[in-house]
Amino acid sequence: MPEKESSKSWDRLEASLLSSKPKANNISPPKKNTVNFSKIGFIALAVAIVPAAIAIANIPYRVVRDPVVRSAPILLFPSMISWDWQCSQAVSQIENAESAIDQAKQTADLDTAKNLLASAQKHLDTLPAAGTPANDLWGGGTASCPNRSDLQVRMLKLGSRLNDEQQAQVQFSLLHNALAAVKIQYQQAQTPDLMKFEKGEWLSTLNRLGQLPSTTLAGRQAQREFTLGMKEFQVIDLPQ
């Protein structure tokens, strides 16, 4: 029968189409990139701990530094670089202070020397003291940078010189004012006896000016004033 045959044909065609349909490939989904946070955390912690340990090892206290010198001196390498720099700064400022004292032409130069010595002392205070393990590790200084003890002795000598300069300045200021006052008193003297007395004071003040140490700035200033003052005194000392 035609209808039955037609129905069977459609069934066979449908079965053929279904059998020819491609099967889906079993493709697994892409794997997600996973981050190992524990490993990253360990690395970050190590990176943070190492600089912190070095910083602690370089704390400028013997109770911390001495054990490090004995067990892991390489950790003090940053300190040794710092010591070299601090020492070179101290040497430079000490030399500049010495030049300022030697070549002083005004009191401002002495003030400069005083400030330089104060700054140099701050640099010296950062260096390890003699006889400590840290100083032994550093070598107590280098060829270009003497040890702390030698620099401290040099500082004391310059400090003593600066003190002499300051004392001489005080004496010079007092004598300078006294000379100016005795000149006025001589000019205001009303009697020969009083004029004679003021002339004696004038000469005495001049002599004390001339006795100030010529190695100081005040002494050099006093010598110039003494020379000019004697010329002036010789004029008024001429017989009337």
Secondary structure as UniProt FT lines:
FT   HELIX           2..20
FT   HELIX           37..57
FT   HELIX           62..71
FT   HELIX           73..76
FT   HELIX           77..102
FT   HELIX           107..125
FT   TURN            130..131
FT   HELIX           133..138
FT   TURN            143..144
FT   HELIX           148..188
FT   HELIX           192..210
FT   TURN            214..215
FT   HELIX           217..236
//
